[in-house]
Amino acid sequence: MAAMNRDDIPALSFSEEKFRGLFQSSQDAILLADLATQVVVDANPAASRLLQRPVVDLIGLRQQEIFPQLPEDYLQQAMVHSGEEQSGQWETEVAGNQGQRIPVSLSISFFSLDRWELMLTVCRDVSRRKAAEETLRIQSEALRHAGDVILIADLAGEIRFANSACERILSLPVDELVGKPWQNLQQVIQNKEAFQEMITTVGQGQSWRSRVIGQSTEGEYVLDVAVTPLLAETGLVERLLLVGRDSLKEVRLEQQLLKAQKLEAIGTMAGGIAHDFNNILFAILGRVELAMDRLTEEDPLWSHLREIRISGQRAQDLVKQLLAFSRAHKGERTPISLVETVQESLEMLRTTLPAAIRVETRFAEDAPAVLADATQICQVMINLGSNAVFAMGSEGGVMEVVVDRVVLPEEEEAFPGSGLPSGRYAMLSVRDTGCGIQEDYLGLIFDPFFTTKPIGKGTGLGLSVVHGVVSHHGGAVTVQSMAGEGSLFRVFLPESPVALHLPPSVETPLPRGSERVLVVDDDRLVAAVLEAYLTNLGYRVVAKTNVVEAWHAFEDHPDNFDLVIADRAMPGMNGVLFLQKALDVRSTIHTLLLMGCDDLGHQEDDGGFIRLHKPFSKKELAVTVRNCLAGIH
């Protein structure tokens, strides 16, 4: 059959008026081409608009010139797949007049007209459909990879959609949820009564919310769950949408905030009672010391008084530790004995240890001093000890605590993971026979808020505090552990360049004097002990418990006194103000300010006076008073 050319178009147009009307008015772009040559012989106005070319420019072009992305054998494919309807379908792109790519769908069909074999190509702009599909794809990907757990179930009893967060947070693989009965949602809610309540509430067209705490293979999870009914066009519930927000970190933060608030309350309460409590301790220890001065060591009462003094001193240390732990003041770093600090910490720990846990210690005689804040190092030991106790649980076990001297060589790391330069260090190691730590967790245990403990059992801050304290002291902490085989934590602290000051072993006589001393303390017991101490040391003492009376005694006869001792916290006039006023009256008067543990945060407001912290011993008072009178700060 001869190929159709442009001269045949008028004949076509006159012989098929009805076809021409449909052809010209169609909203779809239509190209009419000769099947033999694939040359376009006609195009409708919609084709001109879509392809952004005049009809006259389209006529005479081959199909592949207009649609260059069509495969070479597209015609053969169309014929093979045409079937009875003699049509084929493709999706491709055409170029706009501004270089943009326009997605289109092509439908090719074949028919005969008079003596001609023709190819009819219907071209449709699918930009909107493609954009909608892309939007749906993006939305689907967003849902699949969202950080929140998302599940959709229908009322026919089947889960239709689950995202990847289900596996990450709940340890429930997507393929084990999708297509399964919606009762599997109970694995998420983990409470039969709550699940039934959810079904009832959502079935009534209302949303249901709850906080769910559950257990996955990766540990505990906390979800803030919202289940919302999805309605059909009829207004009836058609599906359920469950969204679960991972709130584990939020819960940890809430717990930490609560803990901080509790500590702040303890600090406020402890600060409020510390002054009175220390006054009581001072009175007890003072009377004991005065009584011991009158006895010899051979007296049967002397040993009893010594035990009372030891107990009182332990109470004194306990008050200081409680205040230090409950207040976030910056500790003072001084040369301390790591052995003594660890021993004191273990004494505190032993009061809370289960009977099934045995503590073994080994302290090297040559363990070096370290330059550190004793309170913070005590906290390190308590945190490591508490961690070991939890790891061993109710079954019990052995906690081994070792303090030793180590030297890290230059050529190799004797203790892998310390990352410390060569040098001399004090080492504290804590080993337990507990459950151990999974290898995957070893790199995370020092991260803030990371914990494998159940909700309410830990804040995830214990080991991070250990790491922070040790790092700030120029040291390092390492861990060795395997699941089921216990753990070993090693803390390395640089050896102190300053020697540890040890009190002399030989008792020297207490310094004495005969000067005149005014003592001002609103606590009668404290004032009485101070008067007895100083009188015993040879001083002439006037003790006052009323600030106004004390001030009048000094103001009326300022030359009658060589030294004024005043307690910092007194009603009506604090000790700082009293001493400042005394200096205004007589600039050469010697002064001493008594302070309690609760006054630690007020040292910047002490007026620069020599200070003595209660409770103190007779010896400490004797030395400090002599220094004051000698002008030694």
Secondary structure by P-SEA (a helix, b strand, c coil): cccccccaaaaaaaacaaaaaaaaacccbbbbbcccccccccccaaaaaaacccccccccccccccccccccaaaaaaaaaccccccccccccccccccbbbbbbbbbbbbbccccbbbbbbbbbaaaaaaaaaaaaaaaaaaaacccbbbbbccccccccccccccccccccccccccccccccccccccaaaaaaaaaaaaacbbbbbbbbbcccccbbbbbbbbbbbbcccccccbbbbbbccaaaaaaaaaaaaaaaaaaaaaaaaaaaaaaaaaaaaaaaaaaaaaaaaccccccaaaaaaaaaaaaaaaaaaaaaaaaaacccbbbbccccaaaaaaaaaaaaaacccccbbbbbbbbcccccccccaaaaaaaaaaaaaaaaaaacccbbbbbbbbbbbbbbccccccccccccbbbbbbbbbbbcccccccccccccccccccccccccccccaaaaaaaaaaaaccbbbbbbcccccbbbbbbbccccccccccccccccccccbbbbbbbcccaaaaaaaaaaaaaaccbbbbbccaaaaaaaaaaccccccbbbbbcccccccaaaaaaaaaaacccccbbbbbccccccccccccccccccccccaaaaaaaaaaaaaccc
